[in-house]
Amino acid sequence: LILADIEVIERKITSIEKKSKSGDKEAAYTKEFLQNLYSYLSEGSVARTFQGINDYAAVVKELNLLTAKPIMYVGNVLEEHSSSGNNHSQALMQYATSKNITSLIISAKIEAEIALLTDEEEKTQFIDDLGLKETGLNRIIKAGYNLLNLQSYFTVGPKEARAWTFEIGTLAPAAAGIIHTDFEKGFIRAEVINWKELLDCGSWSKARDAGKIKTVG
């Protein structure tokens, strides 16, 4: 992955060479950054740990550098080690922690068995019997969302309920625009409630009566 990124950086440096020599300051700064990053990668390091990489986020995104992407380690263990792990998974987690990388363990065999169960009650019982709180798939999804700084909001209608994914910190108009651009252009306000509070109340009207719905600009 590092070698692939080095090739991409080399091509980019070559392409902006003329601009940087002609007095284009932005091109000159970008070239200097890329040369420093090139040297860093040549030492066997990865782009995501390069100091100052966030200052050139747009350049890195354009180049689609592989080693700049977030990483997560998932250890696959035997069924009997699914809740506590083993020596190998513990070593993996210690290494991941030392590198500030997200890690978790699952048992692919258990996940395959869970996938065959169609009854939700039976599935919950199966997970409980193994000493697990939830499926490995759910834990991977949650860890992935957290790693990518993502969150979801829900829309509910007579025909369907849907989840819409957005980056944490996105303003309400832009979040609404994920559904349709007209929602962002004509945005006035949003009525918001936590999904658990809505379920506890039983309906939108009961939640409104209980004062659980907030109106935000």
Secondary structure, 3 states (H helix, E strand, C coil): CHHHHHHHHHHHHHHHHHHHHCCCHHHHHHHHHHHHHHHHHHCCCCHHHCCCHHHHHHHHHHHCCHHHCCCEEEEECCHHHCCCCCHHHHHHHHHHHHCCCEEEEECHHHHHHHHHCCCHHHHHHHHHHCCCCCCHHHHHHHHHHHHCCEEEEEEECCCCEEEEEEECCCCHHHHHHCCCHHHHHCCCCEEECCHHHHHHHCCHHHHHHCCCCEEEC
